[in-house]
């Protein structure tokens, strides 16, 4: 089940972004660097090993990021942690592969003091590759230290933020572009769901003078608020097909469907969808059926709804005991009839909706060692998905990878833990504490963003 994780406000307002330095980067540029190198070469080489989550480190061991495994890796800090965020669709084009990259997101803070929470609209820009190309390395050898320092300064990632005051901690936030306007729906711990027009903050992060003016005059108010839920909640999703249609679910058990009106407001059906017996943890609209919705709950079920039916009859399919305990998150595949689910039991299940009534997943992975808090299919590759959780790791999976029989026999005789990992596991990303949510960037193939108690990461691996 979702639980908030608040921190104090000592770092409030400290927004920063940095590149994660390669482990072999040379940081010493003074005259002593040569002698230091000689001292280092005199030391015995310590063999490096692949670290798997859950393994105990010896007192003289430390974890070091292998930068060669990343095309790009940057991190950002927002002071107060953000439990939830969403990628804002931009107008810079799809399938962008060129560096430096740029991305826009909206996130919600989890401050210990209710009245100092914010929605943060962020522009992350000047996102360069983490590893230099061979040609760049040759140029650096020919350049003097001043030139290298200037070049590194020019390559520093940039982050610009516009803050919107938010009443209560932001449990979850989701963005949707409708026409030329970007909207965000936010769940507040105070039990209200707000709709925000992000036009002004998005303009502000593009221009320093506009940002200063925005900060001085910022009196943003939600354009619509629904207070009809009886408890706070976490579940919210915009329909990807029906423009402006929204669904929200709360910690009591209720799901409400929203429909847009011509006057720029929403009509919320006061009759909740009937079926769940405990907290609704996540919702996902079907990517190709405009009236079909999926939900998961603390009651261990995953349900499929047809919202054209009356609320008490809308539940069409139910998978009982989908997990051994709370079902935290679900993700609907963009092109195949698959749903991925993650739970408090640490299991990642893949469900084929054509076989949903069998109550059995078509694939199950038990790699995570703690609650799974986030899962999402890649928008670019139908067989690829990512999962993350309280074990401080993000796992990338490719269901198209099959087990090699000969390799499996060899692994059976091999005590090496790495060789015994499931073949579908492509990559393990670590370095963040208490991972809360991840999203693929639909317009930047292979790029993932994640938020955790320790801040944000934006990265692309060599695996996807």
Secondary structure by P-SEA (a helix, b strand, c coil): cbbbbbbccccccccccccccccccccccccaaaaaaaaaaaccbbbbbbbcccccccccbbbbbccccccbbbbbbcccccccccccccccccccccccbbbbbbbbbbcccccccccccccccccccccccaaaaaaaaaccaaaaaaaaaaabbbbbbbbbbbcccccbbbbbbcccbbbbbbbbcccbbbbbbaaaaaaaaacaaaaaaaaaccccccccccccccccccccccccccccccccccccbbbbbbbbcccccccccccccccccccccccccccccccbbbbcccccbbbbbcccccccccccccccccccccccbbbbbccccbbbbbccccbbbbbcccccccccccccccccccccccccccccccccccccccccbbbbbbccccccaaaaaaaaacccccccccccccccccccccccccccccccccbbbbbcccbbbbbccccc
